[in-house]
Structures are given as C-alpha cells and as structure tokens.
C-alpha cells in the first residue's frame, strides 16, 4: 500500500476492474465498471478500480459505498487527479484536474466495514459511475464487497519453550468460527469451534513428532477464511512419548 499517500494501516483483499475514461463503450464490452474487495468486520480495506491510459479533464469516477459501510479515503496521490470523500461517507469521487499521466491507472477507495458485519456476507448497493466533464454519464458499474474474517491468533503455546507432544493450543478468533491448527507439514494437529467470547482451545489427538515444528491456525466461517501468524515450536524427545 505504500504507493498511496494514506499512512493508516489498511487491511483487506483487493481485486481490480475496468475504468473507461471517457470511452462510452469500452466498459460495456467488458461487462461494466467493477471492483471487488474482502474486508473483515471492524476493519478498513481498499477497493481498486483500474483505468485506461487517457482521461479527460473534468471527468469523474464516483464510488457509492455499500449499505452500512463508509468511504474513509481516496489515497491516490498523483498529478492530474483529485480525490474527495462526501461528508457523510456514502460516496467518494476522483476528478481529472489536468493532463493525466498516459499510463494504466488504479483508483483506490478506502472502505470501513462495521464491527457487527457478518463474515461471508456480500454487502449490497456498491456502485461505480463515470461522468463526462459536463456531467454526462459515460459508464456505470458495480463493485462487490464481501465481509471477510479477521485473522485468528495463537496465544499458546509460547514459541521457544520445549513442549510435550500434546500441548494445549489456544487463541482467539471470530465467535463461531471453525479453527484448525496445522503443523509445518500441513497436517492437522487439532480443531475446534470458537466460543461466543472469541476464545478457542484444542489439544492434539496423536502427539506431535519430536523436534522442531511450526503451528498455524486457520479460521473459517460462512465461506471465508483467515490464517494466523506461524509460531515455531520444539517438541522434546521425552515429551514425544507422552
């Protein structure tokens, strides 16, 4: 994200679409303007809309936010374009202010998803519109925003502490998410469902092999998933017999 002027941390998977400025038929041939992103509850993410090489001064690209979300930023910072966000956060616009650089351009919009959004939900009413300098519509389209899943955490065991073969493994994740812990060879160590308070705990059935290993938790809910950071562990020879 360092190519944008926004300095706040922004999370979310991104997909790019097509921006036609000002050609009236290019977007229609490609199925219309579009963009997509997956953003976890309570987080911000970026919807990117990709552009063609040339833009006309005064033309605008407007994104109307999905129902329940807000646009919080237009972080593109290059000559020839100006971004602005509506006071209520319902929409944001990029306007061509002069001779835009003759290259493929990506227009990022930062969206904030509420903390109570349900993972796996496709948010409605996200739309895109391109207008000519005189306000004449040139292209319209839609953007798909899906509520993602925040990455789970692994809080136990601690990295670097010698372990028995069946250590208690625990952490946090979205309530109701199915959490699977895997080792360095992608074998399942244990699995469980996150409690309503966001905590989870499981213990390996077959013991982990002795020696160096690595654990990672994967949470899944309603068709979306997220992974924790990996932690390095070491199972002792004595512990492997337990």
C-alpha positions as a LaTeX table, in Angstrom:
\begin{tabular}{lrrr}
\hline
Residue & $x$ (\AA) & $y$ (\AA) & $z$ (\AA) \\
\hline
Unk1 & 0.00 & 0.00 & 0.00 \\
Unk2 & 2.99 & 2.30 & 0.06 \\
Unk3 & 2.20 & 3.66 & $-3.39$ \\
Unk4 & $-0.69$ & 5.60 & $-1.84$ \\
Unk5 & $-0.50$ & 8.69 & 0.32 \\
Unk6 & $-2.65$ & 7.19 & 3.11 \\
Unk7 & $-0.48$ & 6.19 & 6.06 \\
Unk8 & $-3.03$ & 4.38 & 8.24 \\
Unk9 & $-2.94$ & 0.58 & 8.23 \\
Unk10 & $-5.47$ & $-0.80$ & 5.78 \\
Unk11 & $-6.47$ & $-4.47$ & 5.64 \\
Unk12 & $-8.44$ & $-6.36$ & 3.01 \\
Unk13 & $-8.03$ & $-8.41$ & $-0.11$ \\
Unk14 & $-8.41$ & $-6.45$ & $-3.36$ \\
Unk15 & $-9.47$ & $-7.06$ & $-6.94$ \\
Unk16 & $-9.24$ & $-4.56$ & $-9.78$ \\
Unk17 & $-11.73$ & $-3.77$ & $-12.51$ \\
Unk18 & $-12.04$ & $-1.56$ & $-15.59$ \\
Unk19 & $-12.34$ & 2.22 & $-15.73$ \\
Unk20 & $-13.25$ & 3.77 & $-19.07$ \\
Unk21 & $-12.44$ & 7.46 & $-19.32$ \\
Unk22 & $-14.09$ & 8.69 & $-21.44$ \\
Unk23 & $-14.97$ & 5.92 & $-23.93$ \\
Unk24 & $-18.69$ & 5.06 & $-23.65$ \\
Unk25 & $-18.46$ & 1.52 & $-24.99$ \\
Unk26 & $-15.27$ & 0.00 & $-23.55$ \\
Unk27 & $-16.81$ & $-0.70$ & $-20.14$ \\
Unk28 & $-19.95$ & $-2.17$ & $-21.68$ \\
Unk29 & $-17.91$ & $-4.60$ & $-23.78$ \\
Unk30 & $-16.09$ & $-5.78$ & $-20.67$ \\
Unk31 & $-19.26$ & $-6.16$ & $-18.62$ \\
Unk32 & $-19.23$ & $-2.72$ & $-17.00$ \\
Unk33 & $-17.07$ & $-0.99$ & $-14.44$ \\
Unk34 & $-16.27$ & $-3.18$ & $-11.49$ \\
Unk35 & $-14.13$ & $-3.61$ & $-8.43$ \\
Unk36 & $-14.08$ & $-6.02$ & $-5.51$ \\
Unk37 & $-12.66$ & $-6.42$ & $-2.02$ \\
Unk38 & $-12.97$ & $-8.64$ & 1.03 \\
Unk39 & $-12.80$ & $-6.70$ & 4.32 \\
Unk40 & $-13.02$ & $-8.07$ & 7.86 \\
Unk41 & $-15.56$ & $-6.68$ & 10.37 \\
Unk42 & $-14.35$ & $-3.52$ & 12.06 \\
Unk43 & $-11.54$ & $-3.07$ & 9.55 \\
Unk44 & $-10.73$ & $-0.87$ & 6.57 \\
Unk45 & $-9.87$ & $-2.21$ & 3.13 \\
Unk46 & $-9.28$ & $-0.91$ & $-0.37$ \\
Unk47 & $-11.44$ & $-1.37$ & $-3.44$ \\
Unk48 & $-9.29$ & $-0.68$ & $-6.50$ \\
Unk49 & $-10.69$ & 0.28 & $-9.89$ \\
Unk50 & $-8.20$ & 0.15 & $-12.75$ \\
Unk51 & $-8.15$ & 2.73 & $-15.56$ \\
Unk52 & $-7.22$ & 3.08 & $-19.21$ \\
Unk53 & $-4.35$ & 5.27 & $-20.37$ \\
Unk54 & $-6.14$ & 8.50 & $-21.14$ \\
Unk55 & $-8.52$ & 10.65 & $-19.10$ \\
Unk56 & $-10.30$ & 13.90 & $-20.00$ \\
Unk57 & $-10.10$ & 16.94 & $-17.74$ \\
Unk58 & $-13.23$ & 17.30 & $-15.62$ \\
Unk59 & $-14.29$ & 13.66 & $-15.93$ \\
Unk60 & $-15.16$ & 11.93 & $-12.64$ \\
Unk61 & $-15.26$ & 8.45 & $-11.19$ \\
Unk62 & $-17.65$ & 8.05 & $-8.25$ \\
Unk63 & $-17.94$ & 5.07 & $-5.91$ \\
Unk64 & $-21.11$ & 4.81 & $-3.81$ \\
Unk65 & $-20.40$ & 2.76 & $-0.69$ \\
Unk66 & $-22.26$ & $-0.47$ & 0.10 \\
Unk67 & $-25.11$ & $-0.21$ & 2.56 \\
Unk68 & $-23.83$ & 0.15 & 6.14 \\
Unk69 & $-20.23$ & 0.99 & 5.19 \\
Unk70 & $-18.40$ & 4.30 & 4.79 \\
Unk71 & $-15.79$ & 5.58 & 2.38 \\
Unk72 & $-12.95$ & 6.94 & 4.51 \\
Unk73 & $-10.30$ & 7.85 & 1.98 \\
Unk74 & $-9.18$ & 8.40 & $-1.60$ \\
Unk75 & $-5.44$ & 7.77 & $-1.16$ \\
Unk76 & $-4.27$ & 8.13 & $-4.78$ \\
Unk77 & $-1.68$ & 10.92 & $-4.81$ \\
Unk78 & $-0.51$ & 11.60 & $-8.38$ \\
Unk79 & $-0.65$ & 14.71 & $-10.57$ \\
Unk80 & $-3.78$ & 15.13 & $-12.66$ \\
Unk81 & $-6.29$ & 13.60 & $-10.24$ \\
Unk82 & $-8.08$ & 14.88 & $-7.13$ \\
Unk83 & $-9.91$ & 12.66 & $-4.69$ \\
Unk84 & $-12.68$ & 13.72 & $-2.33$ \\
Unk85 & $-14.97$ & 11.99 & 0.16 \\
Unk86 & $-18.57$ & 13.07 & 0.79 \\
Unk87 & $-19.21$ & 14.47 & 4.27 \\
Unk88 & $-21.47$ & 11.55 & 5.16 \\
Unk89 & $-19.04$ & 8.95 & 3.83 \\
Unk90 & $-21.63$ & 7.49 & 1.49 \\
Unk91 & $-19.56$ & 8.16 & $-1.62$ \\
Unk92 & $-16.21$ & 9.40 & $-2.89$ \\
Unk93 & $-15.00$ & 10.80 & $-6.20$ \\
Unk94 & $-11.86$ & 11.13 & $-8.27$ \\
Unk95 & $-11.85$ & 14.09 & $-10.66$ \\
Unk96 & $-9.41$ & 14.59 & $-13.53$ \\
Unk97 & $-7.91$ & 18.03 & $-12.89$ \\
Unk98 & $-5.49$ & 18.31 & $-15.81$ \\
Unk99 & $-3.35$ & 16.31 & $-18.16$ \\
Unk100 & $-3.40$ & 12.90 & $-16.53$ \\
Unk101 & $-0.33$ & 10.67 & $-16.98$ \\
Unk102 & $-0.64$ & 8.43 & $-20.03$ \\
Unk103 & $-0.47$ & 5.12 & $-18.23$ \\
Unk104 & $-2.72$ & 2.49 & $-16.71$ \\
Unk105 & $-4.10$ & 3.99 & $-13.52$ \\
Unk106 & $-5.57$ & 2.34 & $-10.42$ \\
Unk107 & $-8.11$ & 4.32 & $-8.39$ \\
Unk108 & $-8.23$ & 3.16 & $-4.73$ \\
Unk109 & $-11.17$ & 3.82 & $-2.42$ \\
Unk110 & $-10.82$ & 3.02 & 1.30 \\
Unk111 & $-13.94$ & 1.46 & 2.84 \\
Unk112 & $-14.70$ & 0.90 & 6.53 \\
Unk113 & $-16.85$ & $-2.14$ & 7.41 \\
Unk114 & $-18.77$ & $-2.05$ & 10.73 \\
Unk115 & $-17.68$ & $-4.34$ & 13.52 \\
Unk116 & $-21.02$ & $-6.15$ & 13.65 \\
Unk117 & $-20.96$ & $-7.18$ & 9.98 \\
Unk118 & $-21.41$ & $-10.93$ & 9.48 \\
Unk119 & $-18.44$ & $-12.71$ & 7.83 \\
Unk120 & $-19.29$ & $-14.17$ & 4.44 \\
Unk121 & $-21.99$ & $-11.57$ & 3.71 \\
Unk122 & $-21.98$ & $-9.82$ & 0.34 \\
Unk123 & $-22.70$ & $-6.16$ & 1.04 \\
Unk124 & $-25.28$ & $-4.55$ & $-1.20$ \\
Unk125 & $-25.56$ & $-1.36$ & $-3.24$ \\
Unk126 & $-21.90$ & $-0.73$ & $-4.04$ \\
Unk127 & $-21.84$ & 1.10 & $-7.36$ \\
Unk128 & $-19.48$ & 2.93 & $-9.72$ \\
Unk129 & $-20.21$ & 5.77 & $-12.12$ \\
Unk130 & $-18.10$ & 7.66 & $-14.64$ \\
Unk131 & $-19.30$ & 11.01 & $-15.93$ \\
Unk132 & $-18.04$ & 13.35 & $-18.63$ \\
Unk133 & $-16.72$ & 16.81 & $-17.73$ \\
Unk134 & $-20.21$ & 18.22 & $-18.35$ \\
Unk135 & $-21.86$ & 15.62 & $-16.13$ \\
Unk136 & $-22.95$ & 13.32 & $-18.93$ \\
Unk137 & $-22.85$ & 9.67 & $-17.79$ \\
Unk138 & $-20.21$ & 7.65 & $-19.67$ \\
Unk139 & $-20.18$ & 4.31 & $-17.85$ \\
Unk140 & $-21.75$ & 2.64 & $-14.84$ \\
Unk141 & $-20.92$ & $-0.49$ & $-12.92$ \\
Unk142 & $-20.96$ & $-2.29$ & $-9.60$ \\
Unk143 & $-18.42$ & $-3.31$ & $-7.01$ \\
Unk144 & $-18.54$ & $-6.43$ & $-4.88$ \\
Unk145 & $-17.60$ & $-6.08$ & $-1.21$ \\
Unk146 & $-17.60$ & $-9.23$ & 0.90 \\
Unk147 & $-17.28$ & $-9.26$ & 4.69 \\
Unk148 & $-14.14$ & $-11.22$ & 5.42 \\
Unk149 & $-12.76$ & $-12.77$ & 8.58 \\
Unk150 & $-10.15$ & $-11.27$ & 10.87 \\
Unk151 & $-7.10$ & $-13.47$ & 11.28 \\
Unk152 & $-7.15$ & $-15.76$ & 14.34 \\
Unk153 & $-4.42$ & $-15.56$ & 16.96 \\
Unk154 & $-2.25$ & $-18.24$ & 18.52 \\
Unk155 & $-1.55$ & $-17.27$ & 22.11 \\
Unk156 & $-0.49$ & $-20.67$ & 23.43 \\
Unk157 & 1.96 & $-22.45$ & 23.32 \\
Unk158 & 4.74 & $-19.91$ & 23.51 \\
Unk159 & 7.42 & $-20.06$ & 20.87 \\
Unk160 & 10.79 & $-21.36$ & 22.04 \\
Unk161 & 9.50 & $-23.26$ & 25.08 \\
Unk162 & 10.12 & $-27.05$ & 24.96 \\
Unk163 & 6.78 & $-28.83$ & 24.67 \\
Unk164 & 5.22 & $-32.21$ & 25.29 \\
Unk165 & 3.73 & $-33.99$ & 22.29 \\
Unk166 & 0.18 & $-32.94$ & 23.15 \\
Unk167 & 0.39 & $-29.32$ & 24.26 \\
Unk168 & $-2.69$ & $-27.22$ & 24.90 \\
Unk169 & $-3.11$ & $-24.90$ & 21.92 \\
Unk170 & $-5.29$ & $-21.82$ & 22.27 \\
Unk171 & $-6.02$ & $-18.38$ & 20.88 \\
Unk172 & $-8.77$ & $-16.07$ & 19.69 \\
Unk173 & $-10.93$ & $-15.88$ & 16.57 \\
Unk174 & $-14.35$ & $-14.67$ & 15.41 \\
Unk175 & $-17.10$ & $-16.28$ & 17.55 \\
Unk176 & $-18.47$ & $-19.40$ & 15.90 \\
Unk177 & $-15.56$ & $-19.80$ & 13.51 \\
Unk178 & $-14.13$ & $-23.27$ & 12.97 \\
Unk179 & $-10.43$ & $-23.20$ & 13.85 \\
Unk180 & $-7.99$ & $-25.80$ & 12.54 \\
Unk181 & $-4.38$ & $-25.87$ & 13.71 \\
Unk182 & $-1.85$ & $-27.26$ & 11.21 \\
Unk183 & 1.82 & $-28.12$ & 11.55 \\
Unk184 & 4.78 & $-27.43$ & 9.24 \\
Unk185 & 3.82 & $-30.38$ & 7.02 \\
Unk186 & 0.22 & $-29.10$ & 6.73 \\
Unk187 & $-1.05$ & $-31.93$ & 8.92 \\
Unk188 & $-3.97$ & $-31.20$ & 11.20 \\
Unk189 & $-2.86$ & $-31.01$ & 14.81 \\
Unk190 & $-6.31$ & $-30.28$ & 16.27 \\
Unk191 & $-9.55$ & $-28.43$ & 15.52 \\
Unk192 & $-12.36$ & $-26.77$ & 17.44 \\
Unk193 & $-15.08$ & $-24.10$ & 17.27 \\
Unk194 & $-14.55$ & $-20.63$ & 18.70 \\
Unk195 & $-16.61$ & $-19.83$ & 21.79 \\
Unk196 & $-19.02$ & $-16.85$ & 21.97 \\
Unk197 & $-16.35$ & $-14.84$ & 23.81 \\
Unk198 & $-13.92$ & $-15.30$ & 20.91 \\
Unk199 & $-11.60$ & $-17.81$ & 22.57 \\
Unk200 & $-10.73$ & $-21.31$ & 21.43 \\
Unk201 & $-8.68$ & $-24.22$ & 22.82 \\
Unk202 & $-7.75$ & $-27.63$ & 21.44 \\
Unk203 & $-5.27$ & $-30.42$ & 22.13 \\
Unk204 & $-3.64$ & $-32.66$ & 19.51 \\
Unk205 & $-5.01$ & $-36.22$ & 19.37 \\
Unk206 & $-1.98$ & $-38.07$ & 18.01 \\
Unk207 & 1.10 & $-36.48$ & 19.58 \\
Unk208 & 3.23 & $-34.08$ & 17.60 \\
Unk209 & 6.55 & $-35.58$ & 16.43 \\
Unk210 & 9.70 & $-34.77$ & 18.38 \\
Unk211 & 11.86 & $-31.95$ & 17.11 \\
Unk212 & 11.33 & $-28.57$ & 15.51 \\
Unk213 & 7.87 & $-27.81$ & 14.18 \\
Unk214 & 5.65 & $-24.90$ & 13.26 \\
Unk215 & 2.00 & $-24.24$ & 14.05 \\
Unk216 & $-0.57$ & $-22.06$ & 12.32 \\
Unk217 & $-4.29$ & $-21.60$ & 12.98 \\
Unk218 & $-6.83$ & $-21.30$ & 10.16 \\
Unk219 & $-10.29$ & $-19.92$ & 10.94 \\
Unk220 & $-13.27$ & $-20.45$ & 8.62 \\
Unk221 & $-16.86$ & $-19.19$ & 8.77 \\
Unk222 & $-19.60$ & $-18.83$ & 6.15 \\
Unk223 & $-17.27$ & $-19.49$ & 3.24 \\
Unk224 & $-14.49$ & $-17.07$ & 4.20 \\
Unk225 & $-11.27$ & $-17.90$ & 5.99 \\
Unk226 & $-8.16$ & $-16.32$ & 7.51 \\
Unk227 & $-4.84$ & $-17.53$ & 8.90 \\
Unk228 & $-2.84$ & $-16.64$ & 11.97 \\
Unk229 & 0.85 & $-15.94$ & 12.05 \\
Unk230 & 3.03 & $-19.02$ & 12.34 \\
Unk231 & 4.85 & $-19.88$ & 15.56 \\
Unk232 & 7.93 & $-22.07$ & 15.83 \\
Unk233 & 7.83 & $-24.80$ & 18.46 \\
Unk234 & 10.01 & $-27.63$ & 19.64 \\
Unk235 & 8.75 & $-30.95$ & 20.97 \\
Unk236 & 11.17 & $-32.74$ & 23.30 \\
Unk237 & 12.09 & $-36.36$ & 22.88 \\
Unk238 & 10.75 & $-37.06$ & 26.36 \\
Unk239 & 7.56 & $-35.18$ & 25.61 \\
Unk240 & 7.03 & $-37.09$ & 22.38 \\
Unk241 & 6.37 & $-40.22$ & 24.37 \\
Unk242 & 3.50 & $-38.67$ & 26.34 \\
\hline
\end{tabular}
